[in-house]
Amino acid sequence: MNPKQIKYEYITKLKPNDSNPRLIRDEKFKKLVKSIKEFPKMLELRPIVIDEDNIILGGNMRYRACRELHMTKVPILHIEDLTTDEKEQFIIKDNVGFGQWDYDIIANEWNVERLDDWGLPIPTVKNTELLSKLEYENIYYEPKKKPEIRLLDCVNLDKFKKKINALDEFKLTEEQKEVLKWFVYRFIKIDFQSVADYYKHNATEEEQKAIERLRLVLVDDSVNGFIEDDLLKILKSFE
């Protein structure tokens, strides 16, 4: 391995490594761009590492940030004579953090706000408190207004009917047609939101019972209850 001296070279000669598995999301990428802009000498301490073919082995994200800043030349460290296995090891190990942060020391001896700007988010009690105040929407659809809807309006048979009519074009036995008709049922389009609306506002008591039994809607006061109810029954049986 023959590392050459670090030198500034045109960024256009560098070739991003498409197989590099390291990614950086939008917010962190913005912080990286800001970090390089505020402290460009950092690039000299951690230059972009390339192989003999100018392919980036270390510093893909720094390369992207430099492009974002429209930099023409960047510090480059040439590494030659690495085997394919050694290059792959370098790419992974260069991005692996083997240690962990001592947040007690950070809290007592470092400026936490500056650290966040530098790309090291610090967990705080405040974040936990915010999580406890999150509000969640009900995952179940609840009809709000009474619609004028018929049970038949909940299903669209247009495509199904076209498929059924197409069966007449072929010389098939009644049994073959019947079996193929079963396959065509998947083209029946059911609007489950309309089913829920109809169940809530328009269905008779018997229709509601049938809809519940077919599990077309889920309701707290259904015949057999939710799975939560079954779990409670199991728990009581253990007690």
C-alpha positions as CSV (number, residue, x, y, z in Angstrom):
1,M,0.0,0.0,0.0
2,N,1.5,3.3,-1.0
3,P,-0.4,6.3,0.3
4,K,0.6,9.5,-1.4
5,Q,0.8,13.0,0.1
6,I,-2.5,14.8,0.5
7,K,-3.1,17.3,-2.2
8,Y,-5.9,19.5,-3.6
9,E,-7.3,18.2,-6.8
10,Y,-10.3,19.0,-9.0
11,I,-13.5,17.5,-7.7
12,T,-14.6,16.7,-11.2
13,K,-12.0,13.9,-11.5
14,L,-13.5,12.0,-8.5
15,K,-15.8,9.0,-9.1
16,P,-18.5,8.3,-6.5
17,N,-18.7,4.7,-5.3
18,D,-22.2,3.5,-6.3
19,S,-21.7,0.4,-4.1
20,N,-21.0,2.3,-1.0
21,P,-23.8,1.4,1.5
22,R,-23.5,4.5,3.6
23,L,-26.4,6.9,3.3
24,I,-27.2,10.3,4.9
25,R,-30.6,11.8,5.2
26,D,-31.7,15.3,4.3
27,E,-31.4,16.9,7.7
28,K,-28.0,15.4,8.5
29,F,-26.7,16.1,5.0
30,K,-27.6,19.8,5.6
31,K,-25.6,19.8,8.8
32,L,-22.6,18.2,7.0
33,V,-22.7,20.9,4.3
34,K,-22.9,23.6,7.0
35,S,-20.0,21.9,8.9
36,I,-17.7,21.9,5.9
37,K,-18.7,25.5,5.0
38,E,-17.9,26.7,8.6
39,F,-14.8,24.6,9.1
40,P,-13.2,23.7,5.6
41,K,-9.9,22.8,7.3
42,M,-11.6,19.7,8.5
43,L,-11.3,18.3,5.0
44,E,-7.5,18.4,5.3
45,L,-7.7,16.4,8.5
46,R,-10.2,13.9,6.9
47,P,-9.5,14.1,3.2
48,I,-11.5,12.2,0.6
49,V,-9.8,8.8,0.0
50,I,-9.6,7.5,-3.6
51,D,-8.0,4.5,-5.3
52,E,-5.9,4.3,-8.4
53,D,-9.0,4.7,-10.6
54,N,-10.1,7.8,-8.7
55,I,-13.1,5.9,-7.2
56,I,-14.0,7.2,-3.7
57,L,-13.3,4.7,-0.9
58,G,-13.8,7.1,2.0
59,G,-15.7,10.3,2.0
60,N,-18.7,9.8,-0.4
61,M,-20.9,12.0,1.8
62,R,-18.2,14.7,2.1
63,Y,-17.8,14.6,-1.7
64,R,-21.5,15.2,-2.0
65,A,-21.4,18.1,0.4
66,C,-18.5,19.6,-1.4
67,R,-20.4,19.4,-4.7
68,E,-23.4,21.1,-2.9
69,L,-21.0,23.9,-1.9
70,H,-19.8,24.2,-5.5
71,M,-16.2,23.6,-4.5
72,T,-13.8,23.1,-7.4
73,K,-10.8,21.5,-5.6
74,V,-10.8,19.3,-2.4
75,P,-8.1,17.6,-0.4
76,I,-7.5,14.1,-1.8
77,L,-5.6,11.1,-0.4
78,H,-4.5,8.6,-3.0
79,I,-4.3,4.9,-1.9
80,E,-2.9,2.4,-4.3
81,D,-2.3,-1.4,-4.4
82,L,-5.3,-2.4,-2.2
83,T,-7.0,-5.7,-3.1
84,T,-10.7,-5.8,-3.8
85,D,-11.3,-7.3,-0.3
86,E,-9.2,-4.6,1.4
87,K,-11.1,-1.9,-0.4
88,E,-14.4,-3.4,0.7
89,Q,-13.1,-3.6,4.3
90,F,-12.0,0.0,4.2
91,I,-15.4,1.2,3.0
92,I,-17.2,-0.5,5.8
93,K,-14.7,0.1,8.6
94,D,-14.4,3.7,7.7
95,N,-18.1,4.2,8.5
96,V,-18.4,2.0,11.5
97,G,-18.5,3.6,15.0
98,F,-16.9,1.0,17.4
99,G,-17.3,3.0,20.6
100,Q,-20.1,4.9,22.3
101,W,-20.5,8.4,23.6
102,D,-20.2,9.2,27.3
103,Y,-23.2,11.6,27.6
104,D,-22.4,12.5,31.2
105,I,-19.0,13.9,30.1
106,I,-20.7,15.6,27.1
107,A,-23.4,17.2,29.3
108,N,-20.8,18.5,31.9
109,E,-17.9,19.5,29.7
110,W,-19.2,20.3,26.2
111,N,-21.5,22.8,24.6
112,V,-24.5,20.6,23.8
113,E,-26.0,23.1,21.3
114,R,-22.7,23.2,19.3
115,L,-22.5,19.4,19.3
116,D,-25.9,19.2,17.7
117,D,-24.8,21.7,14.9
118,W,-21.8,19.5,14.4
119,G,-23.9,16.4,13.7
120,L,-24.1,14.8,17.2
121,P,-27.7,14.8,18.4
122,I,-27.9,14.6,22.2
123,P,-30.9,12.7,23.8
124,T,-32.7,14.8,26.4
125,V,-35.6,14.4,28.8
126,K,-37.3,17.0,26.7
127,N,-37.5,14.7,23.7
128,T,-39.1,12.0,25.9
129,E,-41.6,14.5,27.2
130,L,-42.5,15.5,23.7
131,L,-43.1,11.8,22.8
132,S,-45.6,11.5,25.7
133,K,-47.6,14.4,24.4
134,L,-48.0,13.0,20.9
135,E,-51.6,12.7,19.7
136,Y,-52.7,9.8,17.5
137,E,-55.7,9.6,15.2
138,N,-58.1,6.8,15.5
139,I,-57.0,4.0,13.1
140,Y,-60.6,3.1,12.5
141,Y,-62.7,4.9,10.0
142,E,-65.7,6.6,11.6
143,P,-68.5,8.0,9.4
144,K,-69.2,11.7,10.2
145,K,-72.3,12.6,8.2
146,K,-75.4,10.6,7.3
147,P,-75.1,9.6,3.6
148,E,-77.9,8.8,1.2
149,I,-76.6,5.4,0.2
150,R,-78.0,2.0,-0.8
151,L,-76.3,-1.3,0.0
152,L,-75.9,-1.8,-3.8
153,D,-74.0,1.5,-4.0
154,C,-71.2,-0.1,-2.0
155,V,-70.1,-2.4,-4.8
156,N,-69.0,-1.7,-8.4
157,L,-69.7,-4.6,-10.8
158,D,-68.8,-2.9,-14.1
159,K,-65.5,-4.7,-14.7
160,F,-66.9,-8.0,-13.3
161,K,-69.8,-7.9,-15.7
162,K,-67.5,-7.3,-18.7
163,K,-65.4,-10.3,-17.7
164,I,-68.4,-12.5,-17.4
165,N,-69.8,-11.4,-20.7
166,A,-66.4,-12.2,-22.3
167,L,-66.9,-15.9,-21.3
168,D,-69.6,-16.2,-24.0
169,E,-67.0,-15.7,-26.7
170,F,-65.6,-19.2,-26.0
171,K,-66.9,-22.7,-26.4
172,L,-66.9,-23.8,-22.8
173,T,-69.0,-26.2,-20.8
174,E,-71.2,-24.9,-18.1
175,E,-68.9,-26.3,-15.4
176,Q,-65.9,-24.5,-17.0
177,K,-67.8,-21.3,-17.1
178,E,-68.8,-21.6,-13.5
179,V,-65.3,-22.2,-12.3
180,L,-63.9,-19.3,-14.4
181,K,-66.7,-17.2,-13.0
182,W,-65.2,-17.8,-9.5
183,F,-61.9,-16.5,-10.7
184,V,-63.6,-13.3,-12.1
185,Y,-65.1,-12.5,-8.7
186,R,-61.8,-10.8,-7.8
187,F,-62.8,-8.0,-10.2
188,I,-65.7,-7.0,-8.0
189,K,-64.7,-3.7,-6.4
190,I,-66.0,-3.1,-2.9
191,D,-66.0,0.4,-1.4
192,F,-65.5,-0.4,2.3
193,Q,-65.8,3.3,3.3
194,S,-69.3,3.2,1.8
195,V,-70.0,-0.1,3.6
196,A,-69.1,1.6,6.9
197,D,-71.2,4.6,6.0
198,Y,-74.2,2.4,5.1
199,Y,-73.7,0.3,8.3
200,K,-73.6,3.4,10.5
201,H,-76.5,5.3,9.1
202,N,-78.7,3.3,6.7
203,A,-78.6,-0.4,7.6
204,T,-81.4,-2.2,9.3
205,E,-80.6,-4.1,12.5
206,E,-80.5,-7.4,10.6
207,E,-78.2,-5.9,8.0
208,Q,-75.9,-4.6,10.7
209,K,-75.7,-8.1,12.3
210,A,-74.9,-9.6,8.9
211,I,-72.2,-7.0,8.1
212,E,-70.6,-7.6,11.5
213,R,-70.7,-11.4,11.0
214,L,-69.0,-11.1,7.6
215,R,-66.4,-8.8,9.3
216,L,-67.0,-6.1,6.7
217,V,-66.7,-3.6,9.6
218,L,-65.1,-3.8,13.0
219,V,-67.0,-2.3,15.9
220,D,-66.6,-2.4,19.7
221,D,-70.0,-3.8,20.3
222,S,-70.0,-6.5,17.6
223,V,-71.4,-9.9,18.2
224,N,-68.2,-11.6,19.2
225,G,-66.1,-8.5,20.0
226,F,-62.7,-7.4,19.1
227,I,-59.6,-9.6,19.5
228,E,-58.8,-7.4,22.6
229,D,-62.0,-8.9,24.1
230,D,-60.8,-12.4,23.4
231,L,-57.4,-11.7,25.0
232,L,-59.2,-10.4,28.1
233,K,-61.2,-13.6,28.3
234,I,-58.0,-15.6,28.0
235,L,-56.4,-13.5,30.8
236,K,-59.4,-14.0,33.1
237,S,-59.3,-17.8,32.5
238,F,-55.7,-17.8,33.7
239,E,-56.6,-15.8,36.7
